[in-house]
Amino acid sequence: MNEDEAKELLGQLQNLQQQMQSVVFQKESLKLHDMEIHKAQEELNKTNETSAFKITGQIMVSKSVEELKKELTETSEDVHLNLKSLEKTEERINNKLKELQTKLKDVMA
C-alpha cells in the first residue's frame, strides 16, 4: 500500500470518528429528552387536575391531562425508536473504525 492510500485511510478514519462523535451527541440529547418526558409523565400522574398546560412555541396551551399523557407516550416511543436507530449506526461505525484501524496498523508495520 502506498502513501496516498494510507492518507486516504487516515482521512476515512477521521471522518468516521467525526460521525461517531455526532452519533454520541445525538444519543445523549435523546436520552436527556427521554428523561424530561419521564419526569413530565410522573408529574401528570401525580396531579388530580383534569387539565394542564403545554408549552408550544411561545405560548402555553391548556390540554387535558389524558391527552398530554398520550402525547408524551407517543413522543417517548419515537425517542426510543430513534435511540435504537442511533445505536445500530454507532455499532456500524464502530465496526468500520476497527476495520480501518487494523488496515492502518498493517500499513504502518
MODA-V939635 format. One line per field, one symbol per residue. ss: DSSP state (A for helix, B for strand, O for the rest). psi: psi as a letter, one per 20 degrees, with the letter a starting at -180 (. if undefined). A space follows every 10 residues. Layout:
ss->???
psi->???
This chain:
ss->OOAAAAAAAA AAAAAAAAAA AAAAAAAAAA AAAAAAAAAA AAAAAAOOOO BBBBBBOOBB BBBBAAAAAA AAAAAAAAAA AAAAAAAAAA AAAAAAAAAA AAAAAAAAO
psi->prhghghggh ggggghhggg gggggggggh ggghgggggg ggghhhqiqi qrqppodjrp pprqgggggg ghgggggggh ghggghhggg ggggghgggh hgghghgh.
